[in-house]
């Protein structure tokens, strides 16, 4: 199937996510992976590998634990 046939058969596209992500989406909106990496202050190298291509399984970004003084 080529892109044109896919588009003609399925003119609407939906985004799916894990239900556990809903509180974050409510708070921050539906963000791209790049924006999530920036928001959570994650390492740029991790961001590059996460955005390079879709993986075979879902990946989860977790906000680093806050440092205590």
PDB file of N, H, CA, C and O in Angstrom:
ATOM      1  N   UNK A   1       0.845  -1.167   0.000  1.00  0.00           N
ATOM      2  CA  UNK A   1       0.000   0.000   0.000  1.00  0.00           C
ATOM      3  C   UNK A   1       0.893   1.233   0.000  1.00  0.00           C
ATOM      4  O   UNK A   1       1.833   1.325   0.790  1.00  0.00           O
ATOM      5  N   UNK A   2       0.603   2.174  -0.879  1.00  0.00           N
ATOM      6  H   UNK A   2      -0.160   2.099  -1.521  1.00  0.00           H
ATOM      7  CA  UNK A   2       1.373   3.421  -0.900  1.00  0.00           C
ATOM      8  C   UNK A   2       0.660   4.477  -0.050  1.00  0.00           C
ATOM      9  O   UNK A   2      -0.442   4.244   0.445  1.00  0.00           O
ATOM     10  N   UNK A   3       1.294   5.628   0.112  1.00  0.00           N
ATOM     11  H   UNK A   3       2.189   5.817  -0.291  1.00  0.00           H
ATOM     12  CA  UNK A   3       0.770   6.679   0.982  1.00  0.00           C
ATOM     13  C   UNK A   3      -0.597   7.175   0.517  1.00  0.00           C
ATOM     14  O   UNK A   3      -1.485   7.405   1.338  1.00  0.00           O
ATOM     15  N   UNK A   4      -0.769   7.339  -0.781  1.00  0.00           N
ATOM     16  H   UNK A   4      -0.048   7.153  -1.448  1.00  0.00           H
ATOM     17  CA  UNK A   4      -2.049   7.831  -1.298  1.00  0.00           C
ATOM     18  C   UNK A   4      -3.195   6.871  -0.974  1.00  0.00           C
ATOM     19  O   UNK A   4      -4.282   7.305  -0.593  1.00  0.00           O
ATOM     20  N   UNK A   5      -2.951   5.576  -1.126  1.00  0.00           N
ATOM     21  H   UNK A   5      -2.068   5.223  -1.436  1.00  0.00           H
ATOM     22  CA  UNK A   5      -3.984   4.594  -0.831  1.00  0.00           C
ATOM     23  C   UNK A   5      -4.294   4.580   0.672  1.00  0.00           C
ATOM     24  O   UNK A   5      -5.454   4.488   1.074  1.00  0.00           O
ATOM     25  N   UNK A   6      -3.252   4.671   1.485  1.00  0.00           N
ATOM     26  H   UNK A   6      -2.310   4.746   1.158  1.00  0.00           H
ATOM     27  CA  UNK A   6      -3.450   4.717   2.932  1.00  0.00           C
ATOM     28  C   UNK A   6      -4.316   5.918   3.310  1.00  0.00           C
ATOM     29  O   UNK A   6      -5.250   5.790   4.101  1.00  0.00           O
ATOM     30  N   UNK A   7      -4.005   7.073   2.748  1.00  0.00           N
ATOM     31  H   UNK A   7      -3.246   7.176   2.105  1.00  0.00           H
ATOM     32  CA  UNK A   7      -4.758   8.295   3.052  1.00  0.00           C
ATOM     33  C   UNK A   7      -6.205   8.170   2.583  1.00  0.00           C
ATOM     34  O   UNK A   7      -7.124   8.594   3.283  1.00  0.00           O
ATOM     35  N   UNK A   8      -6.406   7.591   1.408  1.00  0.00           N
ATOM     36  H   UNK A   8      -5.659   7.247   0.840  1.00  0.00           H
ATOM     37  CA  UNK A   8      -7.777   7.459   0.915  1.00  0.00           C
ATOM     38  C   UNK A   8      -8.588   6.475   1.758  1.00  0.00           C
ATOM     39  O   UNK A   8      -9.787   6.672   1.953  1.00  0.00           O
ATOM     40  N   UNK A   9      -7.951   5.428   2.255  1.00  0.00           N
ATOM     41  H   UNK A   9      -6.976   5.267   2.096  1.00  0.00           H
ATOM     42  CA  UNK A   9      -8.665   4.451   3.085  1.00  0.00           C
ATOM     43  C   UNK A   9      -8.903   4.941   4.509  1.00  0.00           C
ATOM     44  O   UNK A   9      -9.917   4.623   5.130  1.00  0.00           O
ATOM     45  N   UNK A  10      -7.945   5.724   5.016  1.00  0.00           N
ATOM     46  H   UNK A  10      -7.121   5.982   4.512  1.00  0.00           H
ATOM     47  CA  UNK A  10      -7.991   6.170   6.418  1.00  0.00           C
ATOM     48  C   UNK A  10      -7.722   7.676   6.484  1.00  0.00           C
ATOM     49  O   UNK A  10      -6.609   8.090   6.810  1.00  0.00           O
ATOM     50  N   UNK A  11      -8.741   8.505   6.175  1.00  0.00           N
ATOM     51  H   UNK A  11      -9.645   8.169   5.910  1.00  0.00           H
ATOM     52  CA  UNK A  11      -8.512   9.951   6.118  1.00  0.00           C
ATOM     53  C   UNK A  11      -8.305  10.616   7.482  1.00  0.00           C
ATOM     54  O   UNK A  11      -7.871  11.766   7.545  1.00  0.00           O
ATOM     55  N   UNK A  12      -8.609   9.912   8.565  1.00  0.00           N
ATOM     56  H   UNK A  12      -8.961   8.978   8.514  1.00  0.00           H
ATOM     57  CA  UNK A  12      -8.416  10.470   9.903  1.00  0.00           C
ATOM     58  C   UNK A  12      -7.327   9.693  10.633  1.00  0.00           C
ATOM     59  O   UNK A  12      -7.212   8.473  10.516  1.00  0.00           O
ATOM     60  N   UNK A  13      -6.541  10.440  11.384  1.00  0.00           N
ATOM     61  H   UNK A  13      -6.635  11.431  11.479  1.00  0.00           H
ATOM     62  CA  UNK A  13      -5.470   9.825  12.168  1.00  0.00           C
ATOM     63  C   UNK A  13      -5.709  10.195  13.631  1.00  0.00           C
ATOM     64  O   UNK A  13      -6.057  11.332  13.947  1.00  0.00           O
ATOM     65  N   UNK A  14      -5.519   9.233  14.501  1.00  0.00           N
ATOM     66  H   UNK A  14      -5.236   8.309  14.244  1.00  0.00           H
ATOM     67  CA  UNK A  14      -5.713   9.466  15.916  1.00  0.00           C
ATOM     68  C   UNK A  14      -4.407   9.216  16.659  1.00  0.00           C
ATOM     69  O   UNK A  14      -3.609   8.364  16.271  1.00  0.00           O
ATOM     70  N   UNK A  15      -4.206   9.968  17.724  1.00  0.00           N
ATOM     71  H   UNK A  15      -4.855  10.660  18.039  1.00  0.00           H
ATOM     72  CA  UNK A  15      -3.036   9.794  18.579  1.00  0.00           C
ATOM     73  C   UNK A  15      -3.439   8.895  19.735  1.00  0.00           C
ATOM     74  O   UNK A  15      -4.506   9.084  20.319  1.00  0.00           O
ATOM     75  N   UNK A  16      -2.619   7.938  20.069  1.00  0.00           N
ATOM     76  H   UNK A  16      -1.752   7.785  19.594  1.00  0.00           H
ATOM     77  CA  UNK A  16      -2.890   7.097  21.228  1.00  0.00           C
ATOM     78  C   UNK A  16      -1.779   7.285  22.251  1.00  0.00           C
ATOM     79  O   UNK A  16      -0.656   7.665  21.919  1.00  0.00           O
ATOM     80  N   UNK A  17      -2.117   7.013  23.483  1.00  0.00           N
ATOM     81  H   UNK A  17      -3.029   6.704  23.754  1.00  0.00           H
ATOM     82  CA  UNK A  17      -1.136   7.142  24.563  1.00  0.00           C
ATOM     83  C   UNK A  17      -1.566   6.246  25.708  1.00  0.00           C
ATOM     84  O   UNK A  17      -2.697   5.760  25.741  1.00  0.00           O
ATOM     85  N   UNK A  18      -0.674   6.037  26.627  1.00  0.00           N
ATOM     86  H   UNK A  18       0.244   6.432  26.600  1.00  0.00           H
ATOM     87  CA  UNK A  18      -0.992   5.265  27.827  1.00  0.00           C
ATOM     88  C   UNK A  18      -1.934   6.076  28.713  1.00  0.00           C
ATOM     89  O   UNK A  18      -1.777   7.290  28.841  1.00  0.00           O
ATOM     90  N   UNK A  19      -2.898   5.416  29.316  1.00  0.00           N
ATOM     91  H   UNK A  19      -3.026   4.430  29.212  1.00  0.00           H
ATOM     92  CA  UNK A  19      -3.847   6.098  30.191  1.00  0.00           C
ATOM     93  C   UNK A  19      -3.142   6.815  31.337  1.00  0.00           C
ATOM     94  O   UNK A  19      -3.609   7.854  31.802  1.00  0.00           O
ATOM     95  N   UNK A  20      -2.027   6.266  31.790  1.00  0.00           N
ATOM     96  H   UNK A  20      -1.647   5.422  31.412  1.00  0.00           H
ATOM     97  CA  UNK A  20      -1.283   6.877  32.896  1.00  0.00           C
ATOM     98  C   UNK A  20      -0.717   8.248  32.532  1.00  0.00           C
ATOM     99  O   UNK A  20      -0.356   9.016  33.424  1.00  0.00           O
ATOM    100  N   UNK A  21      -0.633   8.572  31.244  1.00  0.00           N
ATOM    101  H   UNK A  21      -0.926   7.949  30.519  1.00  0.00           H
ATOM    102  CA  UNK A  21      -0.102   9.862  30.808  1.00  0.00           C
ATOM    103  C   UNK A  21      -1.149  10.972  30.852  1.00  0.00           C
ATOM    104  O   UNK A  21      -0.810  12.146  30.702  1.00  0.00           O
ATOM    105  N   UNK A  22      -2.418  10.613  31.057  1.00  0.00           N
ATOM    106  H   UNK A  22      -2.693   9.659  31.179  1.00  0.00           H
ATOM    107  CA  UNK A  22      -3.497  11.597  30.996  1.00  0.00           C
ATOM    108  C   UNK A  22      -3.297  12.779  31.948  1.00  0.00           C
ATOM    109  O   UNK A  22      -3.511  13.910  31.514  1.00  0.00           O
ATOM    110  N   UNK A  23      -2.902  12.601  33.212  1.00  0.00           N
ATOM    111  H   UNK A  23      -2.728  11.682  33.564  1.00  0.00           H
ATOM    112  CA  UNK A  23      -2.700  13.773  34.080  1.00  0.00           C
ATOM    113  C   UNK A  23      -1.676  14.757  33.508  1.00  0.00           C
ATOM    114  O   UNK A  23      -1.861  15.970  33.608  1.00  0.00           O
ATOM    115  N   UNK A  24      -0.607  14.246  32.914  1.00  0.00           N
ATOM    116  H   UNK A  24      -0.457  13.261  32.833  1.00  0.00           H
ATOM    117  CA  UNK A  24       0.401  15.123  32.315  1.00  0.00           C
ATOM    118  C   UNK A  24      -0.163  15.859  31.106  1.00  0.00           C
ATOM    119  O   UNK A  24       0.127  17.039  30.909  1.00  0.00           O
ATOM    120  N   UNK A  25      -0.969  15.172  30.295  1.00  0.00           N
ATOM    121  H   UNK A  25      -1.205  14.214  30.455  1.00  0.00           H
ATOM    122  CA  UNK A  25      -1.580  15.815  29.124  1.00  0.00           C
ATOM    123  C   UNK A  25      -2.555  16.895  29.582  1.00  0.00           C
ATOM    124  O   UNK A  25      -2.618  17.967  28.979  1.00  0.00           O
ATOM    125  N   UNK A  26      -3.306  16.626  30.629  1.00  0.00           N
ATOM    126  H   UNK A  26      -3.255  15.756  31.119  1.00  0.00           H
ATOM    127  CA  UNK A  26      -4.217  17.640  31.150  1.00  0.00           C
ATOM    128  C   UNK A  26      -3.454  18.873  31.637  1.00  0.00           C
ATOM    129  O   UNK A  26      -3.899  20.004  31.439  1.00  0.00           O
ATOM    130  N   UNK A  27      -2.322  18.650  32.263  1.00  0.00           N
ATOM    131  H   UNK A  27      -1.961  17.732  32.423  1.00  0.00           H
ATOM    132  CA  UNK A  27      -1.533  19.747  32.822  1.00  0.00           C
ATOM    133  C   UNK A  27      -0.758  20.517  31.757  1.00  0.00           C
ATOM    134  O   UNK A  27      -0.763  21.748  31.749  1.00  0.00           O
ATOM    135  N   UNK A  28      -0.086  19.783  30.851  1.00  0.00           N
ATOM    136  H   UNK A  28      -0.082  18.783  30.858  1.00  0.00           H
ATOM    137  CA  UNK A  28       0.838  20.410  29.903  1.00  0.00           C
ATOM    138  C   UNK A  28       0.327  20.459  28.469  1.00  0.00           C
ATOM    139  O   UNK A  28       0.874  21.190  27.644  1.00  0.00           O
ATOM    140  N   UNK A  29      -0.716  19.689  28.161  1.00  0.00           N
ATOM    141  H   UNK A  29      -1.160  19.095  28.832  1.00  0.00           H
ATOM    142  CA  UNK A  29      -1.164  19.556  26.781  1.00  0.00           C
ATOM    143  C   UNK A  29      -0.462  18.362  26.146  1.00  0.00           C
ATOM    144  O   UNK A  29       0.453  17.781  26.731  1.00  0.00           O
ATOM    145  N   UNK A  30      -0.901  18.008  24.946  1.00  0.00           N
ATOM    146  H   UNK A  30      -1.643  18.481  24.471  1.00  0.00           H
ATOM    147  CA  UNK A  30      -0.295  16.891  24.222  1.00  0.00           C
ATOM    148  C   UNK A  30       0.973  17.404  23.556  1.00  0.00           C
ATOM    149  O   UNK A  30       0.904  18.179  22.602  1.00  0.00           O
ATOM    150  N   UNK A  31       2.126  16.980  24.049  1.00  0.00           N
ATOM    151  H   UNK A  31       2.182  16.351  24.825  1.00  0.00           H
ATOM    152  CA  UNK A  31       3.419  17.500  23.600  1.00  0.00           C
ATOM    153  C   UNK A  31       4.166  16.478  22.760  1.00  0.00           C
ATOM    154  O   UNK A  31       3.974  15.271  22.905  1.00  0.00           O
ATOM    155  N   UNK A  32       5.013  16.979  21.884  1.00  0.00           N
ATOM    156  H   UNK A  32       5.169  17.960  21.765  1.00  0.00           H
ATOM    157  CA  UNK A  32       5.894  16.101  21.114  1.00  0.00           C
ATOM    158  C   UNK A  32       6.957  15.523  22.032  1.00  0.00           C
ATOM    159  O   UNK A  32       7.160  16.007  23.146  1.00  0.00           O
ATOM    160  N   UNK A  33       7.626  14.499  21.565  1.00  0.00           N
ATOM    161  H   UNK A  33       7.461  14.106  20.660  1.00  0.00           H
ATOM    162  CA  UNK A  33       8.710  13.900  22.351  1.00  0.00           C
ATOM    163  C   UNK A  33       9.790  14.927  22.656  1.00  0.00           C
ATOM    164  O   UNK A  33      10.318  14.967  23.768  1.00  0.00           O
ATOM    165  N   UNK A  34      10.119  15.754  21.677  1.00  0.00           N
ATOM    166  H   UNK A  34       9.690  15.722  20.774  1.00  0.00           H
ATOM    167  CA  UNK A  34      11.155  16.773  21.876  1.00  0.00           C
ATOM    168  C   UNK A  34      10.754  17.738  22.993  1.00  0.00           C
ATOM    169  O   UNK A  34      11.575  18.075  23.846  1.00  0.00           O
ATOM    170  N   UNK A  35       9.501  18.179  22.991  1.00  0.00           N
ATOM    171  H   UNK A  35       8.834  17.905  22.298  1.00  0.00           H
ATOM    172  CA  UNK A  35       9.033  19.100  24.037  1.00  0.00           C
ATOM    173  C   UNK A  35       9.001  18.423  25.408  1.00  0.00           C
ATOM    174  O   UNK A  35       9.316  19.053  26.418  1.00  0.00           O
ATOM    175  N   UNK A  36       8.621  17.145  25.448  1.00  0.00           N
ATOM    176  H   UNK A  36       8.365  16.633  24.628  1.00  0.00           H
ATOM    177  CA  UNK A  36       8.619  16.424  26.726  1.00  0.00           C
ATOM    178  C   UNK A  36      10.026  16.308  27.296  1.00  0.00           C
ATOM    179  O   UNK A  36      10.233  16.484  28.497  1.00  0.00           O
ATOM    180  N   UNK A  37      10.987  16.012  26.433  1.00  0.00           N
ATOM    181  H   UNK A  37      10.818  15.869  25.458  1.00  0.00           H
ATOM    182  CA  UNK A  37      12.382  15.898  26.868  1.00  0.00           C
ATOM    183  C   UNK A  37      12.861  17.228  27.431  1.00  0.00           C
ATOM    184  O   UNK A  37      13.545  17.267  28.454  1.00  0.00           O
ATOM    185  N   UNK A  38      12.499  18.311  26.762  1.00  0.00           N
ATOM    186  H   UNK A  38      11.943  18.279  25.932  1.00  0.00           H
ATOM    187  CA  UNK A  38      12.859  19.650  27.234  1.00  0.00           C
ATOM    188  C   UNK A  38      12.159  19.965  28.559  1.00  0.00           C
ATOM    189  O   UNK A  38      12.790  20.461  29.491  1.00  0.00           O
ATOM    190  N   UNK A  39      10.860  19.677  28.642  1.00  0.00           N
ATOM    191  H   UNK A  39      10.347  19.273  27.884  1.00  0.00           H
ATOM    192  CA  UNK A  39      10.084  19.940  29.847  1.00  0.00           C
ATOM    193  C   UNK A  39      10.635  19.195  31.054  1.00  0.00           C
ATOM    194  O   UNK A  39      10.727  19.753  32.147  1.00  0.00           O
ATOM    195  N   UNK A  40      11.002  17.926  30.850  1.00  0.00           N
ATOM    196  H   UNK A  40      10.926  17.473  29.962  1.00  0.00           H
ATOM    197  CA  UNK A  40      11.500  17.116  31.953  1.00  0.00           C
ATOM    198  C   UNK A  40      12.991  17.320  32.219  1.00  0.00           C
ATOM    199  O   UNK A  40      13.529  16.762  33.176  1.00  0.00           O
ATOM    200  N   UNK A  41      13.659  18.110  31.387  1.00  0.00           N
ATOM    201  H   UNK A  41      13.222  18.564  30.611  1.00  0.00           H
ATOM    202  CA  UNK A  41      15.076  18.372  31.606  1.00  0.00           C
ATOM    203  C   UNK A  41      15.934  17.138  31.427  1.00  0.00           C
ATOM    204  O   UNK A  41      16.924  16.961  32.137  1.00  0.00           O
ATOM    205  N   UNK A  42      15.565  16.281  30.482  1.00  0.00           N
ATOM    206  H   UNK A  42      14.761  16.425  29.905  1.00  0.00           H
ATOM    207  CA  UNK A  42      16.323  15.051  30.250  1.00  0.00           C
ATOM    208  C   UNK A  42      17.556  15.324  29.418  1.00  0.00           C
ATOM    209  O   UNK A  42      17.658  16.351  28.746  1.00  0.00           O
ATOM    210  N   UNK A  43      18.485  14.396  29.471  1.00  0.00           N
ATOM    211  H   UNK A  43      18.402  13.562  30.016  1.00  0.00           H
ATOM    212  CA  UNK A  43      19.743  14.481  28.732  1.00  0.00           C
ATOM    213  C   UNK A  43      19.479  14.560  27.234  1.00  0.00           C
ATOM    214  O   UNK A  43      18.636  13.826  26.719  1.00  0.00           O
ATOM    215  N   UNK A  44      20.184  15.436  26.528  1.00  0.00           N
ATOM    216  H   UNK A  44      20.870  16.032  26.947  1.00  0.00           H
ATOM    217  CA  UNK A  44      20.001  15.619  25.085  1.00  0.00           C
ATOM    218  C   UNK A  44      20.279  14.338  24.312  1.00  0.00           C
ATOM    219  O   UNK A  44      19.611  14.072  23.313  1.00  0.00           O
ATOM    220  N   UNK A  45      21.250  13.535  24.747  1.00  0.00           N
ATOM    221  H   UNK A  45      21.793  13.751  25.559  1.00  0.00           H
ATOM    222  CA  UNK A  45      21.564  12.276  24.054  1.00  0.00           C
ATOM    223  C   UNK A  45      20.383  11.323  24.127  1.00  0.00           C
ATOM    224  O   UNK A  45      20.078  10.639  23.151  1.00  0.00           O
ATOM    225  N   UNK A  46      19.722  11.272  25.265  1.00  0.00           N
ATOM    226  H   UNK A  46      19.970  11.828  26.058  1.00  0.00           H
ATOM    227  CA  UNK A  46      18.537  10.423  25.405  1.00  0.00           C
ATOM    228  C   UNK A  46      17.444  10.909  24.466  1.00  0.00           C
ATOM    229  O   UNK A  46      16.732  10.116  23.849  1.00  0.00           O
ATOM    230  N   UNK A  47      17.326  12.214  24.372  1.00  0.00           N
ATOM    231  H   UNK A  47      17.904  12.859  24.873  1.00  0.00           H
ATOM    232  CA  UNK A  47      16.322  12.782  23.477  1.00  0.00           C
ATOM    233  C   UNK A  47      16.578  12.445  22.033  1.00  0.00           C
ATOM    234  O   UNK A  47      15.647  12.125  21.295  1.00  0.00           O
ATOM    235  N   UNK A  48      17.826  12.510  21.617  1.00  0.00           N
ATOM    236  H   UNK A  48      18.583  12.770  22.217  1.00  0.00           H
ATOM    237  CA  UNK A  48      18.173  12.187  20.235  1.00  0.00           C
ATOM    238  C   UNK A  48      17.826  10.743  19.918  1.00  0.00           C
ATOM    239  O   UNK A  48      17.266  10.463  18.858  1.00  0.00           O
ATOM    240  N   UNK A  49      18.147   9.823  20.815  1.00  0.00           N
ATOM    241  H   UNK A  49      18.602  10.050  21.676  1.00  0.00           H
ATOM    242  CA  UNK A  49      17.850   8.418  20.548  1.00  0.00           C
ATOM    243  C   UNK A  49      16.346   8.156  20.591  1.00  0.00           C
ATOM    244  O   UNK A  49      15.858   7.300  19.852  1.00  0.00           O
ATOM    245  N   UNK A  50      15.599   8.867  21.435  1.00  0.00           N
ATOM    246  H   UNK A  50      15.995   9.562  22.035  1.00  0.00           H
ATOM    247  CA  UNK A  50      14.158   8.676  21.531  1.00  0.00           C
ATOM    248  C   UNK A  50      13.421   9.203  20.309  1.00  0.00           C
ATOM    249  O   UNK A  50      12.352   8.702  19.961  1.00  0.00           O
ATOM    250  N   UNK A  51      13.988  10.209  19.659  1.00  0.00           N
ATOM    251  H   UNK A  51      14.857  10.616  19.941  1.00  0.00           H
ATOM    252  CA  UNK A  51      13.314  10.845  18.526  1.00  0.00           C
ATOM    253  C   UNK A  51      13.788  10.332  17.172  1.00  0.00           C
ATOM    254  O   UNK A  51      13.193  10.664  16.147  1.00  0.00           O
ATOM    255  N   UNK A  52      14.832   9.541  17.150  1.00  0.00           N
ATOM    256  H   UNK A  52      15.315   9.271  17.983  1.00  0.00           H
ATOM    257  CA  UNK A  52      15.420   9.126  15.880  1.00  0.00           C
ATOM    258  C   UNK A  52      14.465   8.291  15.032  1.00  0.00           C
ATOM    259  O   UNK A  52      14.375   8.482  13.819  1.00  0.00           O
ATOM    260  N   UNK A  53      13.763   7.377  15.665  1.00  0.00           N
ATOM    261  H   UNK A  53      13.836   7.222  16.651  1.00  0.00           H
ATOM    262  CA  UNK A  53      12.845   6.509  14.922  1.00  0.00           C
ATOM    263  C   UNK A  53      11.910   5.824  15.912  1.00  0.00           C
ATOM    264  O   UNK A  53      12.237   5.668  17.089  1.00  0.00           O
ATOM    265  N   UNK A  54      10.757   5.423  15.425  1.00  0.00           N
ATOM    266  H   UNK A  54      10.491   5.550  14.469  1.00  0.00           H
ATOM    267  CA  UNK A  54       9.854   4.700  16.339  1.00  0.00           C
ATOM    268  C   UNK A  54      10.491   3.396  16.793  1.00  0.00           C
ATOM    269  O   UNK A  54      11.171   2.728  16.014  1.00  0.00           O
ATOM    270  N   UNK A  55      10.278   3.044  18.021  1.00  0.00           N
ATOM    271  H   UNK A  55       9.726   3.587  18.653  1.00  0.00           H
ATOM    272  CA  UNK A  55      10.829   1.806  18.556  1.00  0.00           C
ATOM    273  C   UNK A  55       9.861   0.656  18.406  1.00  0.00           C
ATOM    274  O   UNK A  55       8.700   0.861  18.050  1.00  0.00           O
ATOM    275  N   UNK A  56      10.321  -0.542  18.672  1.00  0.00           N
ATOM    276  H   UNK A  56      11.264  -0.708  18.961  1.00  0.00           H
ATOM    277  CA  UNK A  56       9.452  -1.716  18.555  1.00  0.00           C
ATOM    278  C   UNK A  56       8.430  -1.805  19.687  1.00  0.00           C
ATOM    279  O   UNK A  56       7.444  -2.535  19.586  1.00  0.00           O
ATOM    280  N   UNK A  57       8.670  -1.066  20.753  1.00  0.00           N
ATOM    281  H   UNK A  57       9.471  -0.473  20.835  1.00  0.00           H
ATOM    282  CA  UNK A  57       7.771  -1.081  21.901  1.00  0.00           C
ATOM    283  C   UNK A  57       7.672   0.339  22.456  1.00  0.00           C
ATOM    284  O   UNK A  57       8.538   1.170  22.181  1.00  0.00           O
ATOM    285  N   UNK A  58       6.643   0.622  23.220  1.00  0.00           N
ATOM    286  H   UNK A  58       5.940  -0.053  23.444  1.00  0.00           H
ATOM    287  CA  UNK A  58       6.535   1.968  23.797  1.00  0.00           C
ATOM    288  C   UNK A  58       7.738   2.288  24.671  1.00  0.00           C
ATOM    289  O   UNK A  58       8.328   1.401  25.288  1.00  0.00           O
ATOM    290  N   UNK A  59       8.088   3.556  24.713  1.00  0.00           N
ATOM    291  H   UNK A  59       7.608   4.276  24.212  1.00  0.00           H
ATOM    292  CA  UNK A  59       9.134   3.985  25.640  1.00  0.00           C
ATOM    293  C   UNK A  59       8.499   5.007  26.580  1.00  0.00           C
ATOM    294  O   UNK A  59       7.545   5.695  26.217  1.00  0.00           O
ATOM    295  N   UNK A  60       9.031   5.090  27.765  1.00  0.00           N
ATOM    296  H   UNK A  60       9.805   4.530  28.060  1.00  0.00           H
ATOM    297  CA  UNK A  60       8.473   5.968  28.774  1.00  0.00           C
ATOM    298  C   UNK A  60       9.529   6.961  29.210  1.00  0.00           C
ATOM    299  O   UNK A  60      10.661   6.586  29.516  1.00  0.00           O
ATOM    300  N   UNK A  61       9.152   8.236  29.237  1.00  0.00           N
ATOM    301  H   UNK A  61       8.232   8.540  28.988  1.00  0.00           H
ATOM    302  CA  UNK A  61      10.019   9.287  29.740  1.00  0.00           C
ATOM    303  C   UNK A  61       9.585   9.584  31.156  1.00  0.00           C
ATOM    304  O   UNK A  61       8.400   9.779  31.424  1.00  0.00           O
ATOM    305  N   UNK A  62      10.531   9.618  32.049  1.00  0.00           N
ATOM    306  H   UNK A  62      11.494   9.460  31.831  1.00  0.00           H
ATOM    307  CA  UNK A  62      10.210   9.902  33.444  1.00  0.00           C
ATOM    308  C   UNK A  62      10.999  11.122  33.894  1.00  0.00           C
ATOM    309  O   UNK A  62      12.187  11.268  33.606  1.00  0.00           O
ATOM    310  N   UNK A  63      10.298  11.988  34.609  1.00  0.00           N
ATOM    311  H   UNK A  63       9.333  11.870  34.843  1.00  0.00           H
ATOM    312  CA  UNK A  63      10.948  13.175  35.138  1.00  0.00           C
ATOM    313  C   UNK A  63      11.969  12.743  36.195  1.00  0.00           C
ATOM    314  O   UNK A  63      11.646  11.939  37.069  1.00  0.00           O
ATOM    315  N   UNK A  64      13.197  13.268  36.126  1.00  0.00           N
ATOM    316  H   UNK A  64      13.460  13.922  35.416  1.00  0.00           H
ATOM    317  CA  UNK A  64      14.192  12.913  37.142  1.00  0.00           C
ATOM    318  C   UNK A  64      13.696  13.312  38.543  1.00  0.00           C
ATOM    319  O   UNK A  64      13.004  14.317  38.704  1.00  0.00           O
ATOM    320  N   UNK A  65      14.054  12.528  39.523  1.00  0.00           N
ATOM    321  H   UNK A  65      14.616  11.712  39.393  1.00  0.00           H
ATOM    322  CA  UNK A  65      13.661  12.835  40.912  1.00  0.00           C
ATOM    323  C   UNK A  65      14.294  14.147  41.336  1.00  0.00           C
ATOM    324  O   UNK A  65      15.436  14.447  40.988  1.00  0.00           O
ATOM    325  N   UNK A  66      13.543  14.911  42.082  1.00  0.00           N
ATOM    326  H   UNK A  66      12.615  14.667  42.365  1.00  0.00           H
ATOM    327  CA  UNK A  66      14.064  16.198  42.570  1.00  0.00           C
ATOM    328  C   UNK A  66      15.184  15.935  43.567  1.00  0.00           C
ATOM    329  O   UNK A  66      15.112  15.028  44.396  1.00  0.00           O
ATOM    330  N   UNK A  67      16.208  16.749  43.459  1.00  0.00           N
ATOM    331  H   UNK A  67      16.267  17.487  42.786  1.00  0.00           H
ATOM    332  CA  UNK A  67      17.332  16.631  44.412  1.00  0.00           C
ATOM    333  C   UNK A  67      16.974  17.305  45.710  1.00  0.00           C
ATOM    334  O   UNK A  67      16.380  18.383  45.729  1.00  0.00           O
ATOM    335  N   UNK A  68      17.341  16.664  46.784  1.00  0.00           N
ATOM    336  H   UNK A  68      17.824  15.788  46.768  1.00  0.00           H
ATOM    337  CA  UNK A  68      17.094  17.273  48.111  1.00  0.00           C
ATOM    338  C   UNK A  68      18.377  17.890  48.610  1.00  0.00           C
ATOM    339  O   UNK A  68      19.464  17.341  48.430  1.00  0.00           O
ATOM    340  N   UNK A  69      18.233  19.044  49.243  1.00  0.00           N
ATOM    341  H   UNK A  69      17.350  19.490  49.389  1.00  0.00           H
ATOM    342  CA  UNK A  69      19.446  19.723  49.770  1.00  0.00           C
ATOM    343  C   UNK A  69      20.086  18.983  50.916  1.00  0.00           C
ATOM    344  O   UNK A  69      21.100  19.432  51.451  1.00  0.00           O
TER     345      UNK A  69
END
